[in-house]
Amino acid sequence: MKWGELRRIAVSNGWILKRNGSNHDIYHHPDREDLLLISRHSSEEIKNGTFNKLKKQIGF
């Protein structure tokens, strides 16, 4: 999966862009306290370990 696809899934699951970091976009969810960091390299593939961690955090 690519970073751009993950970003679209996160937004559809209720994550809201909080701010732009230097290399990542930082999202928050109104029902959670943690932050979600998504790389800006939208056409680059996500590594498997990173993808599994973010998948659990996003909730899909």
ZASEBA-754628 format. One record per residue: residue in three letters; y, x, z of N, C-alpha, C, O in turn. Coordinates in Angstrom, 3 decimals. Layout:
BEGIN
<seke ALA,<Y,X,Z>,<Y,X,Z>,<Y,X,Z>,<Y,X,Z>>
...
//
This chain:
BEGIN
<seke MET,<-1.169,0.848,0.000>,<0.000,0.000,0.000>,<1.236,0.896,0.000>,<1.227,1.990,0.564>>
<seke LYS,<2.274,0.422,-0.629>,<3.523,1.171,-0.713>,<4.504,0.677,0.345>,<4.365,-0.430,0.866>>
<seke TRP,<5.497,1.507,0.657>,<6.470,1.181,1.696>,<7.267,-0.079,1.358>,<7.600,-0.853,2.255>>
<seke GLY,<7.574,-0.293,0.092>,<8.326,-1.478,-0.318>,<7.560,-2.767,-0.058>,<8.139,-3.771,0.359>>
<seke GLU,<6.246,-2.732,-0.308>,<5.407,-3.908,-0.043>,<5.351,-4.189,1.457>,<5.420,-5.343,1.881>>
<seke LEU,<5.226,-3.128,2.257>,<5.181,-3.292,3.710>,<6.495,-3.872,4.231>,<6.493,-4.703,5.139>>
<seke ARG,<7.608,-3.435,3.660>,<8.918,-3.943,4.063>,<9.006,-5.456,3.796>,<9.500,-6.201,4.643>>
<seke ARG,<8.538,-5.907,2.641>,<8.571,-7.339,2.322>,<7.691,-8.144,3.280>,<8.071,-9.240,3.693>>
<seke ILE,<6.521,-7.613,3.636>,<5.632,-8.296,4.574>,<6.275,-8.380,5.951>,<6.198,-9.418,6.608>>
<seke ALA,<6.907,-7.303,6.391>,<7.551,-7.290,7.708>,<8.664,-8.326,7.781>,<8.771,-9.051,8.770>>
<seke VAL,<9.484,-8.401,6.758>,<10.583,-9.374,6.743>,<10.037,-10.798,6.724>,<10.597,-11.684,7.371>>
<seke SER,<8.957,-11.024,5.994>,<8.386,-12.369,5.951>,<7.733,-12.752,7.281>,<7.541,-13.937,7.551>>
<seke ASN,<7.386,-11.754,8.124>,<6.819,-12.021,9.437>,<7.872,-12.059,10.539>,<7.522,-12.084,11.719>>
<seke GLY,<9.147,-12.065,10.181>,<10.205,-12.255,11.164>,<10.944,-11.006,11.603>,<11.821,-11.101,12.461>>
<seke TRP,<10.634,-9.843,11.058>,<11.343,-8.619,11.422>,<12.697,-8.597,10.726>,<12.804,-8.955,9.553>>
<seke ILE,<13.725,-8.180,11.447>,<15.106,-8.192,10.956>,<15.644,-6.767,10.966>,<15.442,-6.028,11.930>>
<seke LEU,<16.330,-6.381,9.890>,<16.917,-5.046,9.799>,<17.989,-4.895,10.872>,<18.954,-5.658,10.912>>
<seke LYS,<17.811,-3.910,11.732>,<18.770,-3.655,12.809>,<19.793,-2.619,12.368>,<20.998,-2.826,12.511>>
<seke ARG,<19.303,-1.491,11.826>,<20.207,-0.451,11.348>,<19.447,0.503,10.432>,<18.219,0.483,10.356>>
<seke ASN,<20.210,1.329,9.748>,<19.623,2.350,8.882>,<19.679,3.685,9.602>,<20.747,4.130,10.025>>
<seke GLY,<18.524,4.321,9.737>,<18.475,5.676,10.269>,<18.665,6.657,9.132>,<19.003,6.256,8.018>>
<seke SER,<18.454,7.936,9.393>,<18.657,8.930,8.344>,<17.556,8.866,7.284>,<17.838,9.014,6.095>>
<seke ASN,<16.300,8.647,7.704>,<15.187,8.595,6.751>,<14.426,7.283,6.783>,<13.602,7.024,5.906>>
<seke HIS,<14.691,6.451,7.781>,<13.946,5.214,7.959>,<14.907,4.051,8.195>,<16.029,4.239,8.666>>
<seke ASP,<14.449,2.857,7.862>,<15.149,1.643,8.244>,<14.523,1.156,9.541>,<13.303,1.196,9.697>>
<seke ILE,<15.346,0.699,10.463>,<14.880,0.301,11.782>,<14.983,-1.210,11.901>,<16.064,-1.779,11.746>>
<seke TYR,<13.852,-1.863,12.179>,<13.764,-3.314,12.265>,<13.443,-3.720,13.693>,<12.801,-2.969,14.427>>
<seke HIS,<13.889,-4.906,14.087>,<13.499,-5.472,15.379>,<13.026,-6.896,15.164>,<13.350,-7.530,14.160>>
<seke HIS,<12.256,-7.389,16.121>,<11.733,-8.754,16.072>,<12.309,-9.495,17.263>,<12.309,-8.954,18.369>>
<seke PRO,<12.801,-10.718,17.079>,<13.430,-11.439,18.186>,<12.490,-11.708,19.364>,<12.958,-11.879,20.490>>
<seke ASP,<11.179,-11.749,19.130>,<10.232,-12.062,20.197>,<9.610,-10.821,20.833>,<8.818,-10.943,21.767>>
<seke ARG,<9.953,-9.634,20.346>,<9.345,-8.400,20.844>,<10.420,-7.408,21.235>,<11.566,-7.507,20.795>>
<seke GLU,<10.040,-6.447,22.069>,<10.994,-5.432,22.510>,<10.920,-4.148,21.693>,<11.862,-3.355,21.707>>
<seke ASP,<9.809,-3.930,20.976>,<9.643,-2.685,20.241>,<10.388,-2.700,18.908>,<10.772,-3.756,18.406>>
<seke LEU,<10.581,-1.516,18.351>,<11.246,-1.355,17.061>,<10.215,-0.938,16.023>,<9.193,-0.333,16.349>>
<seke LEU,<10.493,-1.265,14.786>,<9.623,-0.941,13.662>,<10.381,0.004,12.742>,<11.481,-0.317,12.291>>
<seke LEU,<9.798,1.169,12.459>,<10.421,2.148,11.567>,<9.711,2.120,10.226>,<8.502,2.337,10.152>>
<seke ILE,<10.464,1.854,9.165>,<9.899,1.807,7.817>,<10.648,2.813,6.949>,<11.876,2.789,6.856>>
<seke SER,<9.888,3.688,6.322>,<10.461,4.734,5.483>,<11.192,4.131,4.284>,<10.857,3.038,3.828>>
<seke ARG,<12.179,4.844,3.788>,<12.922,4.365,2.622>,<12.285,4.769,1.303>,<12.816,4.434,0.244>>
<seke HIS,<11.172,5.471,1.333>,<10.477,5.890,0.108>,<9.624,4.726,-0.381>,<8.403,4.741,-0.225>>
<seke SER,<10.255,3.726,-0.966>,<9.572,2.470,-1.270>,<8.449,2.605,-2.294>,<7.543,1.771,-2.302>>
<seke SER,<8.471,3.611,-3.152>,<7.415,3.742,-4.155>,<6.300,4.676,-3.702>,<5.332,4.873,-4.437>>
<seke GLU,<6.411,5.251,-2.516>,<5.415,6.180,-2.001>,<4.323,5.434,-1.239>,<4.600,4.455,-0.545>>
<seke GLU,<3.093,5.898,-1.372>,<1.963,5.287,-0.658>,<2.029,5.630,0.823>,<2.464,6.719,1.200>>
<seke ILE,<1.591,4.686,1.664>,<1.538,4.900,3.108>,<0.193,5.520,3.449>,<-0.837,5.105,2.918>>
<seke LYS,<0.197,6.512,4.331>,<-1.054,7.128,4.764>,<-1.833,6.132,5.613>,<-1.241,5.269,6.261>>
<seke ASN,<-3.163,6.248,5.610>,<-4.032,5.261,6.250>,<-3.759,5.079,7.739>,<-3.678,3.941,8.200>>
<seke GLY,<-3.616,6.150,8.502>,<-3.369,6.037,9.930>,<-2.044,5.356,10.233>,<-1.959,4.514,11.127>>
<seke THR,<-1.025,5.718,9.494>,<0.295,5.106,9.659>,<0.247,3.628,9.292>,<0.837,2.791,9.975>>
<seke PHE,<-0.457,3.315,8.213>,<-0.570,1.932,7.775>,<-1.261,1.075,8.828>,<-0.810,-0.035,9.112>>
<seke ASN,<-2.350,1.573,9.410>,<-3.073,0.799,10.424>,<-2.215,0.553,11.656>,<-2.252,-0.537,12.226>>
<seke LYS,<-1.440,1.554,12.076>,<-0.553,1.394,13.231>,<0.518,0.343,12.940>,<0.768,-0.536,13.765>>
<seke LEU,<1.148,0.432,11.775>,<2.212,-0.509,11.429>,<1.672,-1.915,11.201>,<2.347,-2.898,11.505>>
<seke LYS,<0.467,-2.012,10.672>,<-0.157,-3.331,10.444>,<-0.341,-4.063,11.771>,<-0.068,-5.260,11.861>>
<seke LYS,<-0.795,-3.363,12.784>,<-0.952,-3.975,14.110>,<0.397,-4.355,14.701>,<0.541,-5.416,15.308>>
<seke GLN,<1.394,-3.476,14.518>,<2.711,-3.736,15.074>,<3.386,-4.925,14.402>,<4.032,-5.727,15.077>>
<seke ILE,<3.247,-5.052,13.087>,<3.857,-6.155,12.357>,<3.121,-7.465,12.667>,<3.751,-8.511,12.826>>
<seke GLY,<1.813,-7.406,12.752>,<1.040,-8.585,13.089>,<0.427,-9.305,11.899>,<0.456,-10.534,11.834>>
<seke PHE,<-0.130,-8.547,10.956>,<-0.850,-9.169,9.838>,<-2.201,-8.560,9.669>,<-2.950,-8.958,8.777>>
//
